[in-house]
């Protein structure tokens, strides 16, 4: 990637109804919603917040931001040596 190319830090927003509030286990995997794939955390957060606010009346509905860039390249999150 050249210096002029903007860095993409891919994020996935998904959500659905959980079996209980203590665990992130979806009640029905066929009903897990894929909200979208986003090029940065800020846009993923905006999508996550909008979906979370739409389902505020259902305590078992949860949406998550998955940091795909960490799965694709785990070294991206390595802290620089001092």
MARSE-638278 format. One line per 8 residues: for each residue z, y, x of C-alpha. Coordinates in steps of 0.2 Angstrom, whole numbers. Layout:
Z Y X; ...
END
This chain:
0 0 0; -5 17 7; 7 32 8; -2 41 -6; -1 26 -18; 14 28 -30; 27 14 -28; 28 3 -44
45 -5 -48; 40 -16 -63; 53 -18 -77; 52 -29 -92; 62 -25 -108; 66 -39 -119; 78 -42 -133; 84 -53 -147
99 -59 -157; 113 -67 -146; 123 -83 -151; 139 -74 -147; 144 -57 -139; 152 -65 -123; 136 -73 -117; 118 -67 -115
111 -83 -124; 98 -80 -137; 100 -88 -154; 82 -92 -156; 70 -91 -141; 55 -90 -153; 61 -73 -159; 64 -65 -143
55 -49 -143; 45 -43 -128; 46 -24 -129; 35 -21 -114; 32 -19 -96; 35 -3 -87; 31 4 -70; 48 12 -67
66 11 -73; 66 28 -82; 52 23 -94; 60 5 -96; 76 14 -100; 68 25 -113; 61 10 -122; 77 0 -120
87 14 -128; 75 17 -142; 75 -2 -147; 94 -3 -145; 96 12 -157; 85 4 -170; 96 -11 -171; 113 -3 -169
119 -10 -186; 117 -28 -179; 131 -31 -166; 122 -47 -160; 106 -39 -156; 104 -35 -138; 90 -28 -127; 89 -30 -108
80 -22 -94; 74 -35 -81; 70 -29 -64; 54 -38 -61; 51 -30 -44; 67 -38 -38; 60 -55 -42; 43 -52 -35
50 -45 -19; 68 -47 -16; 68 -38 1; 64 -22 -9; 83 -20 -13; 89 -24 4; 100 -10 11; 93 -1 26
102 -5 43; 113 9 49
END
